[in-house]
Amino acid sequence: MFLSYVSGGLENLRFSVALYHNETNLDEMVARMRDLTMARTAYDLAVVRWPLRLVKLCQGGRIMRRSDRPQE
């Protein structure tokens, strides 16, 4: 699990990378990051590490990238 801790607590970690069992069932949060570049890197690593799993990169409730859909 990747965890980026920044002084000020978890509320500053705006981006998350998570593994899902299906469309809506979260299995595991694998990263929380403050920086978008770091979050994208963690997402890319998670997609390589778990190629058969649904991986989502989110900012709060907004889904930024999904491993089951091509990048725009």
Secondary structure, DSSP 8 states (H G I E B T S, - for coil): ------TT-GGG--EEEEEESSSS-EEEEEEEESSHHHHHHHHHHHHHH-TTSEEEEEETTEEEEETTS---
